[in-house]
């Protein structure tokens, strides 16, 4: 029977049990499908009340770590540690029982209008957004969505016909659909050395092999890209060149030209993730190579994540296979949210909200710069970004634990790495706190912990 070693730093026992379950799953001690002890048996082994174990199992179930079936017991779910970034966080309390500042989840800043979300929804219903709320979306609604998406992309400086756009339920589904259509299991896909968790999750799901490309402050390094293409034979390159997640770089103009030349010479396909692009002020890289690129965009990081509104676009040669699989693209979209997002784009509200978000990122970037500048761990001359990639002193897991106990939740750089070597970086998200005031308090705590490296952070 599995018996956990509870972390003595976590004084709340049921949370200590949940943390032990999570750690055991990450380390392979508990495998997907493995049965956990009964509430009573584990309580007996740990010398705790049965109610404490029941509360722990309930919380672990809510975090999608385990699942129970009446008559069969409680089992470990096939979950990914990346998914824990977006779990609801009662565990966001430190060992002293105080709620932590969340600098870990990469979410947009709360827009002022969202304080009165009910009014926004009623307004949308009054203007017809509820027509198909309880139905499958019609072909007319999808046509309007393609047209609205083309307006969004035009605003981004990327001109594309509505017929060359495939609506999806957010950027993550767009990525999954694109790789599903363009790759086969076992294929090698080139990505930045540090890539976003959603990319790693999709690679596991589709059994793709990731090949990491070295990057610097200007983007992926051309020489590294050339070597990786030659050595791997890979034909798909996934890039996040505008406000890269997690490192925050925006690819320079000269580097863009160099990369495009290599892509055309090797005749490969690029899947560009442009979800942060609207906050950068830069056009997508795909503008320079429309015949070699599939562009993924959404409103999640710049307008409102709850809309679940995204799309894939590109030339017909590349987009037709993605468009053919409606169950993997627009089938999961909510008709009500589609119509709401369409309205916001066509009336200009989406652009106004994205502009507000960009200015809020700039303000929070300036706030962080005023606190961190003396520590020398960030190039503050680059485009303001909603997240920071910070070099730390010492073992990164120890730094993450130390910050957690001090009341700050951050993400270890290891979560983003495509190579087995450990990193010495953490990512913090400037837009996760509900206000600039809370961000200011959180940054002060990070500085007080004295865990950041004094040297300029490398990528």
Secondary structure, 3 states (H helix, E strand, C coil): CCCCCCCCCCCCHHHHHHHHHHHHHHCCCCCCCCECCCHHHHHHHHCCCHHHHHHHHHHHHHCCCEEEECCCEEEECCCCHHHHHHCCCCCCECCCCCECEECCCCCCCCCHHHHHHHHHHHHHHHCCCCCCCCCCCCHHHHHHHHHHHHHHHHHCCCCCCHHHEEEECCHHHHHHHHHHHHCCCCCEEEEECECCHHHHHHHHHHCCEEEEECEECCEECHHHHHHHHHHHCCCEEEECCCCCCCCCCCCCHHHHHHHHHHHHHHCCEEEEECCCHHHCCCCCHHHHCHHHEEEEEECCCCCCHHHCCEEEEECHHHHHHHHCCHHHCHHHCCHHHHHHHHHHHHCCHHHHHHHHHHHHHHHHHHHHHHHHHHHCCCCCCCCCCCEEEEEECCCHHHHHHHHHHCCEECEEHHHHECCCCCCCEEEEECCCCCCHHHHHHHHHHHHHHCCECCCCCCC
